[in-house]
Amino acid sequence: MGWAGIKNGELMRLAEEEFDAFVTVDRNLSYQQDIPRYSIALIVISSISNRYDDLKPFGERVIEALETSGPGSVTLISN
């Protein structure tokens, strides 16, 4: 998307224009931004790293969260 280096507030604004949900491993994003003001769901994965092997076990739960999360909501997925 060419969004490397874009700060969180601007990133959320851009994402809400293109997507229904934003999936991240940045656990601080929900505290740094006023998520309910955005028309996008935020799904935060709490993993030991952002390596594929560490994130892979969360796949099914992310899909479930995508199906049930609405605009302005924050869903935390952890072990």
TAUR-V540323 format. One record per backbone hydrogen bond with DSSP energy under -0.5 kcal/mol. CO is the residue of the C=O (numbers start at 0). NH is the residue of the N-H. If there is no record, write none. Layout:
co->CO nh->NH
co->CO nh->NH
This chain:
co->2 nh->5
co->6 nh->10
co->7 nh->11
co->8 nh->12
co->9 nh->13
co->10 nh->14
co->11 nh->15
co->12 nh->16
co->13 nh->16
co->13 nh->17
co->14 nh->17
co->14 nh->18
co->19 nh->40
co->21 nh->42
co->23 nh->44
co->24 nh->26
co->25 nh->28
co->27 nh->30
co->27 nh->31
co->28 nh->32
co->32 nh->34
co->33 nh->36
co->34 nh->37
co->39 nh->71
co->40 nh->21
co->40 nh->42
co->41 nh->43
co->41 nh->74
co->42 nh->23
co->42 nh->44
co->43 nh->45
co->43 nh->76
co->44 nh->46
co->45 nh->78
co->50 nh->53
co->50 nh->54
co->51 nh->55
co->54 nh->57
co->55 nh->58
co->57 nh->61
co->58 nh->62
co->59 nh->63
co->60 nh->64
co->61 nh->65
co->62 nh->66
co->63 nh->67
co->64 nh->68
co->69 nh->72
co->72 nh->41
co->74 nh->43
co->74 nh->76
co->75 nh->77
co->76 nh->45
